[in-house]
Amino acid sequence: MSDATVPLITNQLLQLLSYPERQALLQRCEMVQLQFADILCESKKNYRYLYFPLSGFISLVSRLDNHKPLELSIIGNEGMLGATLTLGVHSAPMQALVQGKGTAWRITPANLLQYLQQCPHLSHILQQYLFVQLRQLAQNAACAHFHELSPRLARWLLMSHDRAHSSRFYLTHQFLADMVGARRSGVTVAAGVMQQQQMISYSRGIMSILDRKALQTMSCSCYKAAKDDYRSVLGEPLPESTEIRALRQASVQGAP
């Protein structure tokens, strides 16, 4: 890969590896585009590929008979899709689909398992990440039960914003409803209030974050709790590069 095509955004888990460890792993990977609505794995079916996202975000979705899908978590460049392989389980626990387009390093299960035998350090990192995911799934379940719609919606918008690496990204009202486990009509009303208060702008599926601090004030405590859990186990995420901050600022200036 030429320097011109190397993404500005890095995967936080891979950054915890030493440079030789990371390069040895990436030789087994290929960079792919994550396209909106792509289904990356199905519940109870074996993984075809595992993903280390660089940009964009992946939704983990649970489906029950005669019910709408419910999003349980989001994976961005802080994590990995398929870390359960380290437990010796080859099937996916839930469906994963792309909700924010971007790029990712992709690897086959066989190649990752082979590499893990050579690099116990990555096994340890992925096991730590699985613990963080378990904590976040529990937090999300409690949040959906106890917290009001508007704070939950603000929280999910912040989580999407973190992983999109842009202040403008594609997000439908139906997806917002799936994220917070609410009716679309209720989400439309709550998002409308946020738009009136100039926290967000929404037009034709494009969500623009205008006032992140206001969203953080509105958000429930679960947003900070999830970030604290990650830091306590995996350490402080890498700060945004100057280039990524510039991209954010440019997207805000160009927001409708």
N, C-alpha and C positions, 0 to 999 in steps of 0.2 A: 504494500500500500504506500502510495506517495504521501509526502508530508501534507500536500494540498488537500488530501481527502481524510486526514485524521480528524475526528470530531473534537470540538472544543470541550465537550462535556465528557467526563470520565465516570466509570462505574465505581461506586464507593467501596464495594466489597473487594474488587480487584486491586484497588489502591492499597489495601491492607497487606497484599503480598509483596515480597521483595521484588526488585526489578527482574532478576533472572527467573523467579517463579512465575511472574506475570507474563513474561515473554514466552516462556515454555508453554504456558496455557494458551496464549493467543495464537500460537502456531497451530493449535488444534481447532481453532474457531474460525468462523467466517462472519464478516459483517453483513447484516441484512437490513432491509427497510421494514419497519413495522407500519402496516397500512391500517387505517381506521376500519374497525369491524372484523378484522382478521381473527379467526378462532385459532389459538395456538395449541390448545389441548382440550380434551373433553374429560369430564368426570369419570373415573373408574377405567379409563382407557390408558394404555401405556404412552408415555411421552415419546414423541418422534424426535423432538429437539428440546434443548434447555436454553434459556435466554438470560444474558446479562444486559439489561437495557442501558443505553447511553442517553437517550432522549425519548420523549413520549412516555406513555404509561399504559400499563396492562391491568385490567380489572379481573379480580377473582370473583366468580359469580356462582351462587347457589340457586338451584331450581327445584321447586316442589310441584307435584302434580296439581293442576288447576289453580296455580298461583303465578304471578309475575316474577321474573328473576329478581334476585336481591344481591347487590354487590356487597361483599364482605371485606374487601381490602383492595388496595392499589399498590402496584409494584412499579417503581421508577428506577432511576439510576442509583438509588440507595440499596437496591436488593437484587434478587434473582428469581426467575421462574423455574421451578424444578428442584429446589434445594432438598425436598423430601427424598430425593434419590440417595442422599447420604445415609438414610435410615434403612436402605436396602429395599425400598418400595419403588417399583417402576411405574405404577399407575398414578395418575393425577388425582388429588383429592377433590378438585372442583374444576369447573370450566374456566378457562382463561381467554379473554379476548381483548384486542387492542382498542382502547378508548381515546388514546392520543397518539397520533402518528409520530414516528421518529426512527431511530436506529438502535441496533442491539448487536452484541456479539452472540452468535449462535453456535452451539456445540451438540454433538450427539451424545446420548446417555453412555454409550460404550466408550467414547473418547474421554468423557469426564471421569468415569469410573477407573479407567486405566491411569489417568493423570492423578487421581486421588491416592492411588497406591504409592505414587512417587512423591506426593506432596501432602503429608499429614496436616500441614499448616492450613491449607485450604479446607480440609475436612473440618478442622476446628472452627474456622471462620463461618462456614455454612451451618454448623450446628448451633453456634451462637446466634446467627441470623434466624434460624428456625425458632429459637426461644423467643426472640423479639417478635416474630410473626405471631406466635401463639399468644403472647401478651396482647398484641394489637387486636387480634380476632376477639379475644375476651372483652377488651375495652370497647370494641365496636358493637358487640352484642349488648353490653350494658348501656352504651350511649343510645342505641336505637330504642331501648325500652324506657329509659328514664328522662331523656332530654327532649326539649321542645324542637319543633321542626326548624325554625330559623337559625338557632345556634348550630344545629347539626348540618344544615345546608352551608353555613359559613365555614364550618370545619372542612367539609368535603371540597369546597371551592379552594380553600387554602392548600389542601393536600394535592389537588389537581394542578394548582399554580406552581407548587414546588417542583413537581415532576415534569411539567410541560416546558420549563426553562424559557418561558415566554409569557408576557402578560396578555397575549391573545391566543386562544386555542378553540378548537371545535368542540362543542358540548351541547347536546340536545336536552330539551326539557324532560324527555322521557328517560334519558340516562340519569339526569339529576334525580328524578323520582326513584329510579332503581337504586341509586346510591344511598339515599336516605330512607328507603322503604316506605314511601308515602305516595299518595295519589298525585298524578300529574297536575291536576287543578290546584292542589295545595301548594305544590312547588312553584307553579306559575305565579301565584299570589305572593309567596314569600320572596321570590326573585324580583318581582315587580317592585316590592317595597325597597329592596336593596338598590334597584336601579333608580328609583325616585330619590334615594339618599346619596346617589352618585358613588356608591361603593363599586358597582359593576355597570357594564354596558352590555346589552345582549341584542344581537340582530342577526337573523337568518342563520342561527346555529353557532355564531361566533361569540364566544364569551370574552370580554375584556375586563381585566381586573384594574380598577381605577384607584381604589383606596384600600390597600392591603391592611393598613393599621386599623381602619374601621372594621374590616372583616375579622381581624384578630380580637378586637374588643367584643364583637358580637358572638364570636365562636364560643362553644362550650369548652370546658377545661380539658377535654379529651385530646384536643390538638396538641397542646403543650405536653400532656402526659405521654403521648406516643413518641414525640421527639426526645423527651427525657429518657424513655425506655431505650431507645436506640443508642443514645449517647452513653448511657450507663454500661451497656454491654459491649458495643462496638467502637466506642470513642466518638470524638467530635468529627462530624462530616467535614470534608474539605470545603473551604470557603469558595464562593463563586469567583471565577476568574474575571479579570477586567473585561474580556471579550463577552462573556455571558451577561454581565451587568449592562454592557452597552446594548446587547440584543434586547434585554428587558426594557430599557429606557426607550429604545427605538420603537418597540411594539406599543408602549404606552402612548408615545407621541402620535403614532399612526392609528390609534384606536378611534372607532367611529363615535 
